[in-house]
Amino acid sequence: MKRVLFINLSNKEQITRRYMCSYVSPESLFPPLELISLAAIARESFQSEIKLIDAIAENLSREEVIKLAKDFKPNLIVSILGLECIEEDCLEVEKIKEALPNSKYLVFGHYATQFPKEVIAKSKADFLILGEPDFIFLDLLGALNGTRELETVSGVVLFNSNGEIVQQGEDKRIPNPNELPQPAYDILPVDKYYEPVLPRPYSLIQTARGCPYPCSFCVKSYGSKLTIQSPERVVDEIQNLVSNYGIKSLRIIDDTFTVNKRRVIEICKELVNRNFNIEWCCLSRTDNLNAEMLHWMKKAGCTRIYFGLESGSQRILDLYQKNINVEEAIETLLLCRKHGIETTGFFMSGFPEETEDDFNKTIDFAIRAKLTFASVNPLTPYPGTSLFDRLKQDVNFNLFPYTNEFKDPQIVLNFTKRKKKFYRAFYMRPYYVFSNVPSILRNFSEISGHAIGLVKYVFFNGEFVISGLKGAQDK
């Protein structure tokens, strides 16, 4: 395996693919962090020549991807598969595999883990990794490089000598992510990635994996067990991004960055000590923030926190097993604002038991919390979650052709009405407009197009697509 090629597959839309979700993201573009994490393993452990083709960032067609791949002459090709785009992704893999028959192909992702035999059969990939891929990828590379027997690699699905699909062992978690090399940021087209109202160049960093909270709807990054990098390792990686790639802003993409309060403060203090001039944002829950944390986060450059708020109805939150109190959540969100940190809230609608009164409470919640930004997305029950197990009788799910929707069309109609109602009530308030005038003027060139699209959507039935309409629940 002297040459290993990593492909972020092409798509007609600007897709963000991560292990736990995939979504259309017209206003942001994330680097494929999972792919460059595996690329670092190939280079550091086996001195492989590595290359990334990010077809989304470079706006490449399948034909252009194939041409670049042929020029590289890879021994192995690796791709992550999305959720809503799983069928399209499998087709892309199949076509690339046909064009490069002498290259082995490896895929991974959430649906690949949930439906491994169906996915490998559909994509015609040679190998499929289950769950958290890094150490299994290392073992597989060892087998492909002749340092161990392929039969001893656990956590892979493949075709045996008789052409039968077989699964070898189960997936396994990595107990200590500090053992992993830093992702191969050098193979990214760094100037292509961005997030709204954050300076460029922009990047991602993942400092922890897994999520210990019991939310019933959420696909987690590899499981419930939380594994974390040390504060020193985290800041060293940020130092690398700043010093070697000129990164001016980044998102900490952990499922919930703020789980460990002491660790967050230690990271922030070290960022302050090293005098980084960098803006960053992260994902959090409202029940694991306090004034001391927010003080240090702001001082260290945190400008925005994303929250999976889901609903303003305590009844619905309890049905989601969110373990969040509405009134306490509002207090925390207002505390963020007091510390000068923007808040973005992600809400969902579409639970079969949700009433109009429940949704009105969601609108009221978003307004009372004085959120900087807010979005509402359709609830999608994903296989592998307890919510799917609870609602699967109410859902039409099929992997190929891909379908995942509620059987009752009224749920879809209700969401369509409620989404417009939400955006009209939240964004068209005079208070919201006037309280954000400085930010609007400062970032007018970047947000004006989205603002016009929102107005057309709310008042003239135009299209308005924001990140999250294809499965970004709580992320």
C-alpha positions in Angstrom: 0.0 0.0 0.0 2.6 2.6 -1.1 0.0 5.1 -2.4 -3.3 5.6 -0.4 -5.9 8.0 -1.9 -8.7 9.5 0.2 -11.8 10.7 -1.6 -14.5 13.0 -0.3 -17.0 11.8 -2.9 -18.7 14.2 -5.4 -22.3 15.2 -5.2 -24.6 17.5 -7.0 -25.1 19.5 -3.7 -22.6 20.8 -1.2 -22.6 17.9 1.2 -20.9 17.7 4.6 -20.2 14.1 5.5 -19.3 13.1 9.1 -19.6 9.7 10.7 -22.8 10.7 12.6 -24.5 12.8 10.0 -24.6 14.2 6.5 -26.3 17.3 5.4 -26.5 20.0 2.7 -24.5 22.9 3.9 -24.7 25.8 1.4 -23.4 28.4 3.9 -20.5 26.4 5.3 -17.9 23.9 4.2 -16.1 21.6 6.6 -12.9 19.7 5.8 -13.3 15.9 5.8 -11.7 15.4 9.2 -12.2 11.6 9.5 -10.5 11.1 6.1 -7.4 13.1 7.0 -7.2 11.4 10.4 -6.8 8.0 8.6 -4.4 9.6 6.1 -2.1 10.5 9.0 -2.1 6.8 10.2 -1.2 5.6 6.7 1.7 8.0 6.4 3.1 7.7 9.9 2.8 3.9 10.3 3.6 2.7 6.8 5.3 5.7 5.1 2.5 5.6 2.5 2.3 8.4 0.0 -1.1 10.0 0.7 -3.4 12.2 -1.3 -6.8 13.8 -0.7 -9.3 14.5 -3.5 -12.0 16.6 -1.8 -14.6 16.7 -4.6 -17.0 18.8 -2.6 -14.5 21.5 -1.8 -13.0 21.5 -5.3 -16.5 21.1 -7.0 -15.3 18.1 -9.0 -17.5 15.8 -11.0 -17.1 12.0 -10.9 -15.2 12.1 -14.2 -12.8 14.6 -12.8 -12.3 12.6 -9.7 -11.6 9.5 -11.7 -9.0 11.3 -13.8 -7.2 12.6 -10.8 -7.3 9.2 -9.2 -5.9 7.5 -12.2 -3.0 10.0 -12.3 -2.2 9.1 -8.7 -2.3 5.3 -9.3 -3.4 4.4 -5.8 -3.1 1.0 -4.2 -5.9 1.8 -1.8 -8.8 4.2 -2.0 -10.7 5.3 1.2 -14.1 7.1 1.4 -16.5 8.0 4.2 -20.2 7.4 3.3 -23.0 9.8 4.4 -26.5 9.1 5.6 -29.1 10.7 3.4 -26.7 10.5 0.5 -25.8 6.8 1.2 -27.3 5.6 -2.1 -25.5 8.2 -4.2 -22.2 7.6 -2.3 -22.4 3.9 -3.0 -22.9 4.6 -6.7 -19.9 6.9 -6.7 -17.7 4.2 -5.1 -18.9 1.6 -7.5 -18.1 3.8 -10.6 -14.7 4.7 -9.2 -14.0 1.1 -8.5 -14.9 0.1 -12.0 -12.6 2.8 -13.4 -9.7 1.7 -11.2 -10.0 -2.1 -11.0 -6.5 -2.6 -9.7 -7.0 -0.4 -6.6 -8.6 -1.7 -3.5 -11.5 0.3 -2.0 -12.3 0.8 1.6 -15.5 2.5 3.0 -16.8 3.4 6.5 -19.5 5.4 8.2 -22.6 5.1 10.3 -24.8 3.3 7.8 -21.9 1.2 6.8 -21.7 0.1 10.4 -25.4 -0.4 10.8 -25.9 -2.3 7.4 -22.4 -3.5 6.5 -23.3 -6.4 4.2 -25.9 -4.3 2.3 -23.5 -1.4 1.9 -20.5 -3.4 0.7 -22.7 -5.3 -1.7 -24.1 -2.1 -3.2 -20.9 -0.2 -3.4 -18.7 -3.1 -4.5 -16.0 -1.9 -2.1 -13.3 -4.4 -1.2 -13.4 -3.6 2.6 -15.7 -1.9 5.0 -14.7 -0.8 8.5 -17.2 -1.0 11.4 -17.5 1.8 13.9 -14.5 3.9 15.0 -12.1 3.3 12.1 -8.6 4.4 13.2 -7.1 1.3 14.8 -9.0 -1.1 12.6 -7.6 0.8 9.6 -4.1 0.5 11.1 -4.6 -3.3 11.4 -6.0 -3.6 7.9 -3.1 -1.6 6.4 -0.8 -4.0 8.2 -2.4 -7.0 6.6 -2.4 -5.3 3.1 1.3 -4.5 3.6 2.1 -8.1 4.6 2.9 -7.6 8.3 0.0 -9.7 9.5 -2.7 -12.1 8.3 -5.9 -10.5 6.9 -7.9 -13.1 8.8 -6.6 -11.7 12.1 -8.1 -8.2 11.4 -11.2 -7.7 13.5 -13.9 -5.1 12.7 -13.9 -5.4 8.9 -16.4 -6.7 6.4 -15.0 -8.1 3.1 -15.4 -10.6 0.3 -13.8 -14.0 0.9 -12.2 -16.2 -1.7 -15.6 -17.6 -2.7 -17.0 -14.1 -3.3 -19.1 -14.3 -0.1 -19.5 -11.3 2.2 -18.1 -12.1 5.6 -17.7 -10.0 8.8 -14.6 -10.5 10.9 -15.2 -9.6 14.5 -16.9 -6.5 15.9 -16.0 -2.8 16.0 -13.9 -1.5 18.9 -13.4 1.8 20.5 -10.1 3.6 20.9 -9.5 4.0 24.7 -6.9 6.8 24.4 -7.1 9.2 21.4 -3.8 10.8 22.5 -2.2 7.8 20.8 -3.5 8.9 17.4 -1.3 11.2 15.2 -2.5 14.6 14.4 -4.7 14.6 11.2 -2.9 15.2 7.9 -4.0 18.9 7.6 -1.3 19.4 4.9 -3.2 17.5 2.3 -6.3 19.7 2.6 -7.1 22.6 0.2 -7.1 24.8 3.3 -8.4 27.9 1.6 -11.7 26.2 0.6 -13.3 25.7 4.0 -15.4 28.2 5.9 -18.2 28.9 8.4 -20.5 31.9 8.6 -19.1 35.1 10.0 -15.7 33.5 11.0 -12.4 34.6 9.4 -10.5 32.4 7.0 -8.5 30.2 6.7 -10.8 28.0 8.7 -10.5 24.5 10.0 -11.9 21.8 12.3 -10.5 20.0 15.3 -11.9 17.0 17.3 -10.6 16.8 20.9 -13.0 14.1 22.1 -15.1 11.2 20.8 -18.3 9.8 22.0 -21.1 11.4 24.0 -22.3 10.2 27.5 -25.8 11.8 27.3 -28.8 9.6 26.6 -30.6 11.7 23.9 -32.8 9.2 22.0 -32.5 10.7 18.5 -28.8 11.3 18.3 -26.2 9.4 16.2 -23.0 9.7 18.3 -19.4 9.8 17.2 -18.8 6.1 17.7 -20.6 5.6 21.0 -21.6 6.7 24.5 -18.2 6.3 26.1 -16.3 9.6 26.1 -12.6 9.5 25.2 -10.7 12.7 25.4 -7.4 14.2 24.4 -5.2 16.0 27.0 -5.3 19.8 27.1 -1.7 19.8 26.0 -2.4 17.7 22.9 -5.4 19.9 22.0 -3.4 23.1 22.2 -0.5 21.6 20.3 -2.8 20.7 17.5 -4.2 24.2 17.4 -0.6 25.5 17.5 0.1 23.4 14.4 -2.9 24.8 12.6 -2.1 28.4 13.4 1.7 28.3 12.8 1.8 26.1 9.7 -1.5 26.8 7.9 -2.3 30.3 9.1 -5.7 29.2 10.5 -7.6 32.2 11.9 -10.8 30.4 13.1 -11.9 26.9 13.8 -14.7 24.8 15.1 -14.2 22.2 17.9 -16.4 19.5 16.5 -16.7 17.3 19.6 -20.3 16.1 20.2 -20.2 18.1 23.4 -16.9 20.0 24.0 -17.9 21.2 27.5 -18.5 17.9 29.2 -15.4 18.2 31.4 -15.4 21.7 32.9 -11.8 21.5 34.3 -10.4 20.3 31.0 -12.1 23.1 29.1 -10.7 25.7 31.5 -7.2 24.2 31.2 -7.4 24.3 27.4 -8.6 27.9 27.5 -5.9 29.0 29.9 -3.2 27.4 27.7 -4.6 29.1 24.6 -4.4 32.4 26.5 -0.8 31.7 27.7 0.3 31.0 24.1 -1.3 34.2 23.0 -3.2 32.8 20.0 -5.1 35.3 17.9 -7.8 32.8 16.8 -11.6 32.7 16.9 -13.3 29.4 17.6 -16.7 27.9 18.2 -17.9 24.6 19.7 -20.9 22.5 20.5 -22.3 22.4 24.1 -25.3 21.6 26.2 -26.9 24.2 28.4 -26.4 22.1 31.6 -22.6 21.9 31.5 -21.7 25.6 31.3 -21.1 28.1 34.1 -19.8 31.6 34.5 -16.2 30.6 35.1 -16.1 28.4 32.0 -17.7 31.2 29.8 -15.2 33.7 31.2 -12.2 31.6 30.1 -13.8 30.5 26.8 -14.4 34.1 25.8 -10.9 35.1 26.9 -9.4 32.3 24.8 -11.2 33.4 21.7 -14.6 31.5 21.7 -17.0 33.6 19.7 -20.0 31.2 19.2 -21.5 28.2 20.9 -23.9 25.8 19.2 -26.6 24.1 21.2 -28.9 21.3 20.3 -31.9 22.7 22.0 -34.5 20.6 20.1 -37.7 22.0 21.7 -39.0 24.6 24.1 -41.6 22.2 25.4 -40.5 20.4 28.5 -42.8 17.5 27.6 -41.1 17.0 24.3 -37.6 17.3 25.7 -38.5 14.6 28.2 -39.7 12.4 25.4 -36.4 12.9 23.7 -34.6 12.0 26.9 -32.7 15.2 26.7 -32.4 15.7 30.5 -32.6 19.5 30.1 -34.8 21.9 32.0 -36.2 24.7 29.8 -36.0 27.5 32.3 -32.4 26.6 33.4 -31.5 26.4 29.7 -32.7 29.9 29.0 -30.7 31.2 32.0 -27.5 29.6 30.6 -28.1 31.0 27.1 -28.6 34.5 28.5 -25.4 34.0 30.5 -23.5 33.3 27.3 -24.9 36.5 25.8 -23.7 38.4 29.0 -20.2 37.1 28.4 -20.3 38.3 24.8 -20.5 34.8 23.1 -23.0 34.2 20.3 -25.5 31.4 20.7 -26.9 29.3 17.9 -29.8 27.0 18.7 -30.8 23.9 16.7 -34.5 22.9 17.1 -36.5 20.0 15.7 -40.1 19.4 14.9 -42.0 16.4 13.7 -42.3 14.1 16.7 -45.7 12.4 16.2 -46.9 13.5 19.7 -45.8 17.1 19.3 -48.8 19.6 19.3 -49.1 23.1 18.0 -48.8 24.3 21.6 -45.5 22.4 22.0 -44.2 24.1 18.9 -45.4 27.6 20.1 -43.4 27.0 23.2 -40.3 26.3 21.0 -40.7 29.7 19.3 -41.2 31.4 22.7 -38.1 29.6 24.0 -35.9 30.8 21.1 -37.1 34.4 21.6 -36.8 34.5 25.4 -33.2 33.0 25.2 -32.2 35.9 22.8 -30.4 33.5 20.5 -28.1 35.0 17.9 -29.1 32.4 15.3 -31.6 29.6 15.3 -32.7 26.9 12.9 -35.5 24.3 12.9 -35.1 21.0 11.2 -37.3 18.0 10.6 -37.0 15.2 13.1 -35.5 12.1 11.4 -35.3 8.8 13.4 -32.1 7.1 12.4 -31.4 3.4 12.7 -29.1 2.8 15.5 -30.9 5.2 17.9 -33.5 4.4 20.5 -35.8 6.9 18.9 -35.8 4.8 15.7 -36.6 1.7 17.7 -39.5 3.5 19.3 -41.0 5.0 16.1 -40.0 2.4 13.5 -43.6 1.4 13.0 -44.4 5.0 12.1 -41.5 5.3 9.6 -40.9 4.2 6.0 -37.3 3.3 6.1 -35.4 1.6 3.2 -31.7 1.7 2.6 -31.7 1.1 -1.2 -33.5 3.1 -2.6 -33.0 5.4 0.3 -36.1 6.4 2.2 -36.5 7.6 5.7 -39.7 9.5 6.4 -42.8 9.3 8.5 -45.7 7.4 7.0 -48.2 10.0 8.1 -48.0 12.8 5.5 -49.6 15.2 8.0 -46.3 15.3 9.9 -44.5 16.6 6.9 -47.2 19.2 6.2 -47.2 20.3 9.8 -43.4 20.7 9.7 -43.5 22.8 6.5 -46.0 25.2 8.1 -44.1 25.3 11.4 -40.7 26.0 9.9 -42.0 29.1 8.2 -43.8 30.2 11.3 -40.6 29.8 13.3 -38.4 31.8 11.0 -41.0 34.6 10.7 -41.5 34.8 14.4 -37.8 34.6 15.3 -36.0 36.6 12.6 -38.6 39.2 11.6 -38.9 40.7 15.0 -37.9 44.4 15.1 -36.0 43.6 18.3 -33.9 41.0 16.5 -33.1 43.2 13.6 -32.2 46.3 15.6 -30.2 44.4 18.2 -28.1 42.8 15.5 -27.5 45.9 13.4 -23.7 46.2 14.3 -23.2 42.5 13.4 -25.2 42.8 10.2 -23.3 45.8 9.0 -19.9 44.2 9.9 -20.7 41.1 8.0 -23.1 42.4 5.4 -21.4 41.0 2.3 -21.4 37.5 3.8 -24.9 37.4 5.2 -26.9 39.5 2.8 -27.6 36.7 0.4 -28.9 34.5 3.2 -31.0 37.4 4.6 -32.6 38.0 1.2 -33.3 34.2 0.8 -35.0 34.2 4.2 -37.2 37.1 3.4 -38.3 35.5 0.1 -39.0 32.3 1.9 -41.0 33.8 4.7 -43.1 36.2 2.7 -43.0 35.0 -0.9 -42.8 31.2 -0.8 -39.2 31.2 -2.1 -36.6 28.5 -1.3 -34.5 28.8 1.8 -32.0 26.0 2.5 -29.8 26.1 5.6 -27.4 23.6 7.0 -29.1 20.8 8.7 -32.0 19.9 6.4 -30.4 16.5 5.7 -29.7 15.1 9.1 -27.7 17.6 11.1 -29.8 16.9 14.2 -28.1 18.3 17.3 -24.8 18.8 15.4 
